[in-house]
Each structure stands twice: as structure tokens, then as C-alpha cells.
Amino acid sequence: MRIGPSYQQAAQPVTYPAMDTQSTAQGSVAILLPIMGLVFIAFLVIGLAMPVLPLHVHQGLGFGTFVVGLVAGSQFAASLVSRVWAGRQADTRGAKQAVIAGLLASAAAGLLYLVSLSFVSKPETSVAILLLGRAVLGAGESFIITGAQTWGLALAGARNTGKVLAWMGTAMYAAFALGAPIGTTLYGAYGFTAIALATTLVPLAALLLAAPVRRVTPTARAHAPLSAVIGAVWVPGVGLALSSFAFGAMIAFVSLLFVARGWTVWPAFTSFAMAFILARVFLGHLADRFGGARVALIFVLIEAAGQAVLWAAPWSALGSVGAALTGFGYSLVYPGFGVEAVRRAPPQSRGLAMGAYTAFLDLTLALASPLLGLIAGVAGIGSVFLTSAVVVLCAAVIAMRLLTPSMRRAGAIRGLASGKLIDTLPTSLAAKAK
């Protein structure tokens, strides 16, 4: 299997713009903090709606579980469709402009939420408008996170790719974690109207915070072919997709697993989220220091072990350990494979590369839940986590394949240093040299 991109061979040294070294010296974390704040505020509106949207559709509008799933999943579908567009916009018009466009789209989604409430007496019309709002929000989310990642890479430098992806993801997941209880409280006190108003007003407040943050020059002076970018990122993207099965299993089925075994549900989510965030905060630099493929390999194995523990756990404490191992492992898989994707992509198309790479995550979230649901219906809820563990282990194969060229280059360097370069040459060339 050929893993090098058609645009730029992975075996070639990676070059970075002069800006990268200068930005790194300034302290990448301090540079990223304002953008992380924007991501946190922007994704808070998604966290607000996560626990209450199913209640509004099912109890407020009277629809069944299929429509509930359709409304919830429409955001992921729109995110998948818009990722490449968002990346192209970040490269050509600037990362800050992409974030601003995403914030405006999110506010527009809130307005559509409000309009849908005017048609509660006509549930079909109301849910159709709500579906449109969710789709607009999904597109806005694509622009915000893709623009923020591209913005962070431009300011902190490509040498800090792993750190950029880790910290942006931390801000996003922290917003989800905090938004859920706030959304539940608002919904209980004021109904879905409060969620709609917050979805409209919070992104507009974030626009004010975005104004003073330093703009970066668009990177795409010449368009890299989309095929070249996809050729660069698809192998790391497949690794991300396979490893994300565990995330899909957690958000859709871990609560059902704990209920079926008579355990309290909340420790599963708390353990997963705490381990995830702590690993991102304290270990987010590892992919930059030791290589994305190597870090992805180690943490994929930890993630698979967590899923296996969940499958086999006889008591709740061990189940929580499995959830924590899953969160800890999954935390650095995205930045690990992401470092490999950025390293292989054309430098002027990093936004497009990040959009295409993250689309693999959207694809998994769109497909994993129904597939695992079918397996659960046939073999029981525990089988979901055994299946997920096996699929995640397949991502380890991708990580090892990505690691091979680096090991070969390291072997060549060691051979040159020891005066035995001839031993590191391909067989045909070595024969000629001898």
C-alpha cells in the first residue's frame, strides 16, 4: 500500500515557513489561548443542545426515535459535507475569516431554532426548520474548528501541529462537558426557547472577542489539487476513522451498557472526559516531540484496551476504568494521526488538509452508531465494545505502516553515522555498490 502523497513524498524532509521557528520561540500555548477561547465559546452552543434536543423533538414535538436520530445526526452530515469547503476557505481567504463565517452561521442556526418554535402546532413544519438549523450549525462548526486549527498552525508553527490539534480539541470537548449541564438547566427552567436564544447570542458575543486576535495571511498562493491533498491525508484519515469507532460507541452505547448491568451511568462519562482532557493538557506535546505515528500507535493500543475492559468488566468500578482508558487513549490519537496528515500535505493547503482529515471523523460518527446498534441488537450491548476494540486495533496497523518510512530514514542516518550506509540501501542499489 502506497502511503506517500502524490504531491509531496513523505520520505522527503519537511520544510517549514520561516514564521514557524519564530512563532515557536514566542511560546505556542500563549499564542493559542485566544483562539482556544473562541473555540470554547463557539462550541458551548452545541454542548447546550446535546442533552435536550432529543427531549424537545420527542416530548415537545411528539416524534419517535427515528426522527430524533435524524435531527441529531443532520449536524454531523452537514459537517462532513462542508469540511473540504471550510478548509479551502481557510487557506484562500484566511483562517480568521473562516472562523467568523462559522460564528455567523451558528447564529443563523439559532435564529432557525427560534423560527421553528413558531410552528410547534405544526410539528412537521417545525421539525423541518429545526433540521435546516442543525445543518447550518454543522456547517458553522466545520468552519470554526477548521479555521481555528489552521489559524493555530499559522501562529504556532507546523512544528507544533500536535500541540495545536490537542489544545483546540481540549477547548471543544470542555465546551461540550460544560454546555450539557447548563443546557439541561436552561431547558428545565425556560424550555427550548432558552436554547435557541443562547445559540443565537453566544456566537455573536464570540465575534466581539475575535476582533482583536491577530489575523494571519492566507497560505494558498496557488491551489493544490484536491486529489493531492486527499492523497496526502487519506491514510492517517483512515487511522482516525478506525480509532473513532470507540468514541462512537461511548457517546451512543456506554450509558445503555451501564444501565443494563445495573450501574450508575454518570461515572462512565466523567471518567472518559476527565482522562481525555488531562491527557490533552499534559501530554499534548508528545506527537510533536516523538512523532505522530509513534504516539498514535501507543495510544490506539490503550484505547483498544479500554474498550476490551468495558466489554469484560464485572463491576462498575472496572467499567469506569475502561471508560477512562478509552478517553486517555483516544485523546492523542487525533493529534497523532493529524501530525502525519499535516506533514504529508502541501504547506499552502494546511486548512484543506485539516478539513479533509477531520471529515474521516465525521464519516465514522455518521456510520458507527447504526452499525454498532445492529450488532447490539443481534449479540447484546456488550458486543458493541468488543467489536469496537477489534476495529480500533486495526488503526494500530495503520500507525505501524505510517511509522515504517520514519524507521527506514532513521536506519539510514544511523548507517551513515557508523560508516555502513551501504547496509541501509535498497537491495538492488546495495548490490551495485558492492
Secondary structure, 3 states (H helix, E strand, C coil): CCCCCCCCCCCCCCCCCHHHHHHHHHCHHHHHHHHHHHHHHHHHHHHHHCCCHHHHHHHHCCCCHHHHHHHHHHHHHHHHHHHHHHHHHHHHHCHHHHHHHHHHHHHHHHHHHHHHHCCCCCHHHHHHHHHHHHHHHHHHHHHHHHHHHHHHHHHHCHHHHHHHHHHHHHHHHHHHHHHHHHHHHHHHHHCHHHHHHHHHHHHHHHHHHHCCCCCCCCCCCCCCCHHHHHHHHHHHHHHHHHHCHHHHHHHHHHHHHHHHCCCCCHHHHHHHHHHHHHHHHHHCCHHHHHCHHHHHHHHHHHHHHHHHHHHHCCCHHHHHHHHHHHHHHHHCHHHHHHHHHHHHCCHHHHHHHHHHHHHHHHHHHHHHHHHHHHHHHHHCCCHHHHHHHHHHHHHHHHHHHHHHHHHHHHHHHHHHHCCCHHHHCCHHHHHHHC
